Amino acid sequence: AKHMMIHKFTGALVTGALMMGISWVGYNNTLLTPSTTQLLVYLVFALSILFTLWLRRKPEFKFGDYFQMGFRHFILITLVMAVFTYAFAYFHPGLREESAKAFQAILEKEQNKTPAEIEQDVKLYREGYNTALISRSIFGYLMAGALASVISSLGLTLQKK
């Protein structure tokens, strides 16, 4: 039973490593735009869930069995990616500064706040940047993981009929 548990984690950890690798290459490479990088990351994520369920399929499995497997798989990957996102943000403080400058430029262009209000908003933005980044990341992976699990589970359940 212990070796089955390790086997189940391996797929999620390999997927997480692959997703981190794609993110890293996308960040350090001009060939991949940020949106292409994100698309590739989510594609690997979704395919990982599909393959995990497909490889473990059994004739007696129902939708709930598949979804539960998919859920465990995507929760672990989400955890890995949350830690990666935290570390990435921590080691790249320049990202926060670039984003804060872009935010400040937007506020200045709108011309509906005083310089003091803009300064305060940018300060709060800077302080909440890492938390917001990690929260968005977790939420995105949870939504995508749930969707991929539902679609894959439904597909495998209907395939038997």
C-alpha positions as CSV (number, residue, x, y, z in Angstrom):
1,A,0.0,0.0,0.0
2,K,2.9,2.3,0.8
3,H,4.4,1.9,-2.7
4,M,1.0,2.6,-4.3
5,M,0.9,5.9,-2.3
6,I,4.4,6.9,-3.6
7,H,3.3,5.9,-7.1
8,K,0.2,8.2,-6.9
9,F,2.4,11.1,-5.8
10,T,5.0,10.6,-8.5
11,G,2.7,11.6,-11.3
12,A,1.6,14.8,-9.5
13,L,5.2,15.7,-8.6
14,V,6.5,15.0,-12.2
15,T,3.7,17.1,-13.5
16,G,4.5,19.9,-11.1
17,A,8.1,19.7,-12.1
18,L,7.2,19.9,-15.8
19,M,4.9,22.9,-15.1
20,M,7.6,24.7,-13.2
21,G,10.1,24.0,-16.0
22,I,7.7,25.4,-18.6
23,S,7.1,28.5,-16.4
24,W,10.9,28.9,-15.9
25,V,11.6,28.6,-19.6
26,G,8.7,31.0,-20.4
27,Y,10.1,33.6,-18.0
28,N,13.7,33.4,-19.2
29,N,13.0,33.0,-22.9
30,T,11.7,35.5,-25.4
31,L,10.3,32.7,-27.7
32,L,7.3,32.1,-25.4
33,T,5.0,34.9,-24.6
34,P,3.5,34.9,-21.0
35,S,0.1,33.8,-22.4
36,T,1.6,31.0,-24.4
37,T,3.6,29.9,-21.4
38,Q,0.5,29.9,-19.2
39,L,-1.5,28.0,-21.9
40,L,1.2,25.3,-22.0
41,V,1.3,25.0,-18.2
42,Y,-2.5,24.6,-18.1
43,L,-2.4,22.1,-21.0
44,V,0.2,19.9,-19.2
45,F,-1.9,20.2,-16.0
46,A,-5.1,19.1,-17.8
47,L,-3.5,16.3,-19.7
48,S,-1.8,15.0,-16.5
49,I,-5.3,14.7,-14.9
50,L,-6.7,13.0,-18.0
51,F,-3.8,10.5,-18.2
52,T,-3.9,9.8,-14.5
53,L,-7.5,8.8,-14.7
54,W,-7.2,7.0,-17.9
55,L,-4.2,4.9,-16.7
56,R,-6.1,3.9,-13.5
57,R,-9.5,3.3,-15.1
58,K,-11.5,0.2,-14.1
59,P,-14.8,-1.0,-15.5
60,E,-16.5,-0.7,-12.1
61,F,-15.5,2.9,-11.6
62,K,-18.2,5.5,-11.5
63,F,-18.0,9.3,-12.0
64,G,-17.3,9.9,-8.3
65,D,-14.4,7.4,-8.3
66,Y,-12.7,9.2,-11.2
67,F,-13.4,12.6,-9.8
68,Q,-11.9,11.7,-6.4
69,M,-8.8,10.5,-8.1
70,G,-8.5,13.6,-10.2
71,F,-9.2,15.8,-7.2
72,R,-6.3,14.2,-5.2
73,H,-4.0,14.5,-8.2
74,F,-4.8,18.2,-8.9
75,I,-4.7,19.3,-5.3
76,L,-1.2,18.0,-4.9
77,I,-0.1,19.7,-8.1
78,T,-1.8,22.9,-6.9
79,L,0.2,22.7,-3.7
80,V,3.5,22.2,-5.6
81,M,2.7,25.2,-7.8
82,A,1.7,27.4,-4.9
83,V,5.1,26.8,-3.3
84,F,6.8,27.4,-6.6
85,T,4.9,30.7,-7.2
86,Y,5.8,31.8,-3.7
87,A,9.5,31.0,-4.2
88,F,9.4,32.6,-7.7
89,A,7.9,35.8,-6.4
90,Y,10.3,35.9,-3.4
91,F,13.4,35.5,-5.6
92,H,12.2,37.9,-8.3
93,P,11.2,41.1,-6.4
94,G,11.7,43.0,-9.7
95,L,8.4,41.5,-10.9
96,R,6.5,43.2,-8.1
97,E,8.2,46.5,-8.9
98,E,7.5,46.3,-12.6
99,S,3.8,45.5,-11.9
100,A,3.6,48.3,-9.3
101,K,5.0,50.8,-11.9
102,A,2.5,49.6,-14.5
103,F,-0.3,50.0,-11.9
104,Q,0.9,53.5,-11.0
105,A,0.9,54.5,-14.7
106,I,-2.7,53.3,-15.0
107,L,-3.8,55.3,-12.0
108,E,-1.9,58.4,-13.3
109,K,-3.5,58.1,-16.7
110,E,-7.0,57.9,-15.1
111,Q,-6.4,61.3,-13.5
112,N,-9.1,60.9,-10.8
113,K,-6.8,60.6,-7.8
114,T,-4.4,62.9,-6.0
115,P,-0.7,62.1,-6.1
116,A,-0.9,61.2,-2.4
117,E,-3.8,58.8,-3.1
118,I,-1.9,57.2,-6.0
119,E,1.2,56.8,-3.8
120,Q,-0.9,55.1,-1.1
121,D,-2.7,52.8,-3.6
122,V,0.6,51.8,-5.2
123,K,2.1,51.1,-1.7
124,L,-0.8,48.8,-0.8
125,Y,-0.6,47.1,-4.2
126,R,3.1,46.5,-3.6
127,E,2.5,45.1,-0.2
128,G,-0.3,42.7,-1.4
129,Y,1.4,41.7,-4.6
130,N,2.8,38.3,-3.6
131,T,-0.3,37.3,-1.7
132,A,-2.5,38.3,-4.7
133,L,-0.1,36.4,-7.1
134,I,-0.2,33.2,-5.0
135,S,-4.0,33.4,-4.5
136,R,-4.7,33.9,-8.2
137,S,-2.3,31.0,-9.0
138,I,-4.1,28.7,-6.5
139,F,-7.5,29.7,-7.6
140,G,-6.6,29.2,-11.3
141,Y,-5.2,25.7,-10.7
142,L,-8.2,24.7,-8.5
143,M,-10.6,25.8,-11.2
144,A,-8.7,24.3,-14.1
145,G,-8.1,21.1,-12.1
146,A,-11.8,20.7,-11.2
147,L,-12.8,21.4,-14.8
148,A,-10.3,18.9,-16.2
149,S,-11.4,16.3,-13.6
150,V,-15.1,16.7,-14.4
151,I,-14.6,16.5,-18.1
152,S,-12.1,13.5,-17.9
153,S,-14.4,11.7,-15.3
154,L,-17.4,12.3,-17.5
155,G,-15.6,11.1,-20.6
156,L,-14.4,7.9,-18.9
157,T,-17.8,7.2,-17.3
158,L,-19.6,7.6,-20.6
159,Q,-17.0,5.6,-22.5
160,K,-18.1,2.4,-20.7
161,K,-21.8,2.8,-21.7
